[in-house]
Amino acid sequence: MYHQIKPWKMKVLILSKQAGELSGWFLLREQSFETVPFSHDIVPNTESALRLIEREPCAYSMILIDRAGFEEDELERFASQVWKIASPLFPRIVELDDRFEERNSKWYECTLRNLLEIPSIGFVQLITDLIRLRDGNLFEHFLNVKVYSSELAKLCVKNGIIDETTAEMVSFASFFHDIGKLLISDEILHKPSKLTPQEFESMKLHTVLGTKLFEKIIRTNKENRLLITLHRVIKYHHERFDGKGYPEALQGDQIPVEARIVSVADVFDALTSSRSYREAYTPSEAISIMTADEGHFDPQILEIFLRNFELFQRPLRVF
């Protein structure tokens, strides 16, 4: 006898001191949300929320936060703890505005539909944990680039370069931009001095190797926008606007816009992080290096980054 597979249901955790008012609103949303059915839990404080997440780290797809009544520092600590317990990608942490409408609702419905075609959220969390355990420093770089890319992508939306859906796809995909480095030998990846030209050529293969990890699943899900974004970011984030990058020496608009955004975030974090052969540059020093490197970045995206530089100097925000 064949058993009917139950439809996947999204579970949402809501953190709000206005639990009574929100509960009724979400009951209506549950009844009217036809594309992706979901259930929800509402808690009034971060301690209760963390207890639920610790009990079931893979249970929640999204955490909605009503900021009213919470201190900024408390929410920062809460988000960091969520990432440690679960993963930096799921559950997705989103703020509610004053009308209790989730700001990224259109994207989330779209992305959830795409996620049904790739491994489950629990599997994605497994991958992030493997990266964390395999190489803590690389994991931290992944995390930083994700946060910088997310911020820069939002700014690109405001400037009409990309739409909101693309911005959220970039936020997800940017975390995996260097996943191919897990396939590079430790002797090269952790060499305590600068790489030789031959070693650098081997290091450059991480873009192609990372892309190969997704080749099979992309071939069977050619219309999946999230997978397409992953492919573009992983393969092309080291291309240069002047055509002198790798692996395909693309130039200008030949480089997918998602990769052009992540490129700025990736270089900025690399420069402001310490290496075995040098100390970290200050943010201001990093900016000087990036602006002096003519032809590396998309001029429009770099200009947006520079114009909003203060957003990237303060401590990283996790949502």
Secondary structure per residue as TSV (DSSP state, phi and psi in degrees):
chain	resnum	aa	ss	phi	psi
A	1	M	-	360.0	135.3
A	2	Y	-	-90.7	136.9
A	3	H	-	-95.7	132.9
A	4	Q	-	-69.9	132.9
A	5	I	-	-79.3	125.7
A	6	K	-	-71.4	141.8
A	7	P	-	-63.8	142.4
A	8	W	-	-67.6	137.2
A	9	K	-	-124.7	129.4
A	10	M	E	-77.7	137.6
A	11	K	E	-114.4	130.1
A	12	V	E	-117.0	136.7
A	13	L	E	-106.7	127.8
A	14	I	E	-114.0	124.6
A	15	L	E	-106.2	110.1
A	16	S	-	-158.1	142.0
A	17	K	S	-83.4	-2.9
A	18	Q	-	-108.7	50.7
A	19	A	H	-57.9	-41.6
A	20	G	H	-61.8	-46.9
A	21	E	H	-66.9	-41.2
A	22	L	H	-70.0	-33.9
A	23	S	H	-60.2	-44.0
A	24	G	H	-65.2	-38.8
A	25	W	H	-64.8	-42.4
A	26	F	H	-73.2	-26.2
A	27	L	H	-62.1	-40.5
A	28	L	H	-66.5	-40.8
A	29	R	H	-65.3	-38.3
A	30	E	H	-60.6	-39.0
A	31	Q	H	-73.3	-27.6
A	32	S	H	-101.9	-10.7
A	33	F	-	-83.9	94.2
A	34	E	-	-86.6	-32.7
A	35	T	S	-69.0	-47.4
A	36	V	S	-127.3	100.0
A	37	P	-	-64.2	145.1
A	38	F	E	-149.5	159.5
A	39	S	E	-122.6	170.7
A	40	H	E	-147.8	154.8
A	41	D	E	-120.5	141.2
A	42	I	E	-119.9	129.6
A	43	V	E	-128.7	150.1
A	44	P	S	-92.0	-8.1
A	45	N	S	-148.6	161.6
A	46	T	H	-68.2	-30.6
A	47	E	H	-62.7	-45.1
A	48	S	H	-64.9	-39.3
A	49	A	H	-62.3	-44.1
A	50	L	H	-66.3	-34.2
A	51	R	H	-63.1	-41.4
A	52	L	H	-65.5	-40.7
A	53	I	H	-69.5	-38.4
A	54	E	H	-63.6	-35.3
A	55	R	H	-67.7	-40.0
A	56	E	-	-139.0	83.7
A	57	P	T	-59.8	-25.7
A	58	C	T	-106.2	12.4
A	59	A	S	-77.3	-37.8
A	60	Y	-	-100.1	133.3
A	61	S	S	-84.8	-27.7
A	62	M	E	-151.6	146.6
A	63	I	E	-118.1	121.1
A	64	L	E	-100.9	129.0
A	65	I	E	-116.9	122.6
A	66	D	-	-93.0	108.6
A	67	R	-	-65.4	-22.1
A	68	A	T	-55.2	123.9
A	69	G	T	91.2	-3.6
A	70	F	-	-110.5	141.5
A	71	E	-	-79.3	147.9
A	72	E	H	-57.3	-44.3
A	73	D	H	-61.8	-38.7
A	74	E	H	-63.5	-41.9
A	75	L	H	-70.0	-34.4
A	76	E	H	-62.7	-45.4
A	77	R	H	-63.8	-41.3
A	78	F	H	-60.7	-48.2
A	79	A	H	-62.4	-39.8
A	80	S	H	-63.9	-40.1
A	81	Q	H	-67.3	-37.1
A	82	V	H	-60.3	-43.6
A	83	W	H	-62.4	-36.8
A	84	K	H	-70.8	-39.0
A	85	I	H	-73.8	-45.9
A	86	A	S	-103.6	-96.0
A	87	S	-	-162.1	167.4
A	88	P	S	-74.2	-8.6
A	89	L	S	-106.5	-39.3
A	90	F	S	-135.0	139.8
A	91	P	S	-71.3	147.5
A	92	R	E	-71.1	130.6
A	93	I	E	-103.5	122.3
A	94	V	E	-134.4	144.1
A	95	E	E	-88.0	149.3
A	96	L	B	-98.3	144.8
A	97	D	-	-90.4	-174.8
A	98	D	T	-65.6	-18.5
A	99	R	T	-98.2	10.5
A	100	F	-	60.4	34.5
A	101	E	-	-110.8	123.0
A	102	E	B	-65.7	123.9
A	103	R	T	-64.6	-29.9
A	104	N	T	-106.0	26.7
A	105	S	H	-59.8	-42.0
A	106	K	H	-62.5	-44.1
A	107	W	H	-64.9	-43.8
A	108	Y	H	-64.4	-39.0
A	109	E	H	-59.9	-42.5
A	110	C	H	-65.4	-47.3
A	111	T	H	-67.0	-39.2
A	112	L	H	-60.9	-38.2
A	113	R	H	-62.7	-39.7
A	114	N	H	-68.9	-38.6
A	115	L	H	-65.5	-23.0
A	116	L	T	-64.2	-18.1
A	117	E	T	-98.9	-1.6
A	118	I	S	-124.8	172.8
A	119	P	S	-51.6	153.0
A	120	S	-	-62.9	164.7
A	121	I	H	-56.6	-39.6
A	122	G	H	-60.1	-36.6
A	123	F	H	-69.3	-38.9
A	124	V	H	-62.4	-40.1
A	125	Q	H	-64.8	-35.7
A	126	L	H	-61.3	-42.8
A	127	I	H	-62.1	-44.7
A	128	T	H	-64.5	-36.7
A	129	D	H	-67.1	-37.5
A	130	L	H	-62.7	-41.3
A	131	I	H	-63.7	-44.1
A	132	R	H	-60.1	-43.6
A	133	L	H	-75.4	-32.7
A	134	R	H	-70.0	-42.4
A	135	D	-	-156.6	99.5
A	136	G	H	-61.7	-39.5
A	137	N	H	-67.5	-40.8
A	138	L	H	-65.6	-39.4
A	139	F	H	-60.1	-42.5
A	140	E	H	-62.9	-38.4
A	141	H	H	-64.6	-44.5
A	142	F	H	-54.6	-45.7
A	143	L	H	-65.1	-46.1
A	144	N	H	-62.3	-44.5
A	145	V	H	-65.0	-36.4
A	146	K	H	-60.5	-46.4
A	147	V	H	-67.5	-46.0
A	148	Y	H	-61.8	-43.3
A	149	S	H	-63.6	-40.5
A	150	S	H	-61.5	-44.9
A	151	E	H	-64.7	-44.8
A	152	L	H	-67.3	-37.5
A	153	A	H	-64.3	-39.6
A	154	K	H	-61.1	-41.1
A	155	L	H	-65.8	-35.1
A	156	C	H	-67.2	-31.7
A	157	V	H	-63.8	-46.8
A	158	K	H	-61.4	-28.6
A	159	N	T	-95.3	8.8
A	160	G	T	74.5	18.3
A	161	I	S	-83.9	-40.1
A	162	I	S	-135.4	168.4
A	163	D	-	-96.2	174.3
A	164	E	H	-64.0	-37.1
A	165	T	H	-61.9	-45.4
A	166	T	H	-61.4	-39.9
A	167	A	H	-60.0	-42.3
A	168	E	H	-75.0	-31.2
A	169	M	H	-63.6	-41.3
A	170	V	H	-62.6	-41.5
A	171	S	H	-57.3	-42.7
A	172	F	H	-71.4	-51.7
A	173	A	H	-67.9	-31.5
A	174	S	G	-61.6	-28.4
A	175	F	G	-60.5	-31.2
A	176	F	G	-98.2	12.4
A	177	H	T	-57.4	-36.4
A	178	D	T	-105.9	24.2
A	179	I	G	-61.9	-25.9
A	180	G	G	-63.6	-19.0
A	181	K	G	-67.3	-19.4
A	182	L	G	-67.3	-15.5
A	183	L	G	-101.5	4.8
A	184	I	S	-93.4	142.9
A	185	S	-	-61.9	146.1
A	186	D	H	-61.5	-31.4
A	187	E	H	-60.7	-35.6
A	188	I	H	-86.5	-45.3
A	189	L	H	-63.0	-35.4
A	190	H	T	-115.7	25.4
A	191	K	-	-62.5	130.3
A	192	P	S	-78.0	5.9
A	193	S	S	-138.3	176.7
A	194	K	-	-62.9	148.4
A	195	L	-	-74.9	146.7
A	196	T	-	-73.4	163.0
A	197	P	H	-53.8	-39.5
A	198	Q	H	-67.4	-42.0
A	199	E	H	-65.5	-36.5
A	200	F	H	-65.4	-36.3
A	201	E	H	-62.9	-38.2
A	202	S	H	-66.8	-40.9
A	203	M	H	-61.9	-38.0
A	204	K	H	-62.4	-19.9
A	205	L	T	-68.8	-11.0
A	206	H	H	-62.2	-26.1
A	207	T	H	-68.7	-43.3
A	208	V	H	-72.8	-42.0
A	209	L	H	-63.7	-40.7
A	210	G	H	-63.5	-39.1
A	211	T	H	-64.6	-37.8
A	212	K	H	-62.5	-26.5
A	213	L	T	-61.5	-26.5
A	214	F	T	-107.3	1.8
A	215	E	H	-58.4	-48.1
A	216	K	H	-64.1	-46.3
A	217	I	H	-68.4	-32.0
A	218	I	H	-70.1	-37.3
A	219	R	H	-61.1	-31.1
A	220	T	T	-96.9	-2.1
A	221	N	-	-137.8	57.0
A	222	K	T	-66.0	-20.4
A	223	E	T	-97.7	0.7
A	224	N	-	-75.8	111.2
A	225	R	H	-66.1	-33.9
A	226	L	H	-66.2	-42.9
A	227	L	H	-66.4	-37.8
A	228	I	H	-61.7	-42.7
A	229	T	H	-64.3	-42.2
A	230	L	H	-57.0	-46.9
A	231	H	H	-59.5	-46.9
A	232	R	H	-64.0	-44.4
A	233	V	H	-67.7	-47.1
A	234	I	H	-64.4	-43.3
A	235	K	H	-80.1	-34.1
A	236	Y	H	-114.7	8.9
A	237	H	T	-73.3	-7.5
A	238	H	T	-105.8	9.2
A	239	E	-	-72.7	152.3
A	240	R	-	-110.9	149.6
A	241	F	T	-63.0	-27.4
A	242	D	T	-87.3	2.7
A	243	G	S	86.7	10.3
A	244	K	-	-103.0	15.0
A	245	G	-	-93.8	-162.9
A	246	Y	S	-141.9	159.0
A	247	P	S	-93.8	-9.2
A	248	E	S	-118.6	6.3
A	249	A	-	54.0	40.8
A	250	L	-	-70.2	158.2
A	251	Q	-	-139.4	154.1
A	252	G	G	54.4	-134.3
A	253	D	G	-72.5	-3.8
A	254	Q	G	-65.8	-27.2
A	255	I	S	-80.5	125.9
A	256	P	-	-55.2	139.2
A	257	V	H	-60.1	-32.2
A	258	E	H	-60.3	-41.4
A	259	A	H	-70.8	-34.1
A	260	R	H	-65.2	-34.8
A	261	I	H	-69.4	-48.7
A	262	V	H	-64.8	-31.4
A	263	S	H	-57.6	-44.7
A	264	V	H	-63.3	-46.5
A	265	A	H	-63.4	-41.3
A	266	D	H	-63.9	-47.6
A	267	V	H	-67.1	-41.3
A	268	F	H	-61.0	-44.1
A	269	D	H	-69.2	-37.9
A	270	A	H	-61.1	-41.6
A	271	L	H	-70.4	-36.2
A	272	T	T	-90.7	9.7
A	273	S	S	-112.5	144.8
A	274	S	-	-75.2	150.4
A	275	R	B	-124.1	163.8
A	276	S	T	-62.4	-24.4
A	277	Y	T	-105.8	2.3
A	278	R	B	-161.9	158.3
A	279	E	-	-80.4	161.4
A	280	A	-	-67.9	141.7
A	281	Y	-	-78.3	152.3
A	282	T	-	-71.5	159.7
A	283	P	H	-54.4	-40.4
A	284	S	H	-65.6	-40.6
A	285	E	H	-64.5	-39.9
A	286	A	H	-61.7	-41.4
A	287	I	H	-63.1	-41.4
A	288	S	H	-61.3	-42.2
A	289	I	H	-65.2	-42.7
A	290	M	H	-67.8	-41.1
A	291	T	H	-72.2	-27.4
A	292	A	H	-76.7	-18.6
A	293	D	S	-86.1	73.6
A	294	E	T	-61.7	136.0
A	295	G	T	89.8	-5.3
A	296	H	S	-75.5	-49.1
A	297	F	S	-108.5	159.1
A	298	D	-	-60.7	118.8
A	299	P	H	-57.6	-37.8
A	300	Q	H	-68.4	-43.0
A	301	I	H	-70.1	-39.2
A	302	L	H	-63.5	-39.3
A	303	E	H	-62.6	-41.1
A	304	I	H	-63.2	-42.4
A	305	F	H	-60.7	-46.2
A	306	L	H	-67.3	-38.9
A	307	R	H	-66.9	-23.8
A	308	N	T	-117.8	30.2
A	309	F	T	-56.9	-32.0
A	310	E	H	-59.9	-27.2
A	311	L	H	-68.0	-23.7
A	312	F	H	-101.4	-2.4
A	313	Q	H	-92.0	-31.2
A	314	R	S	-74.1	168.1
A	315	P	-	-54.1	143.5
A	316	L	-	-60.8	133.0
A	317	R	-	-93.2	142.7
A	318	V	-	-98.7	0.4
A	319	F	-	-156.0	360.0
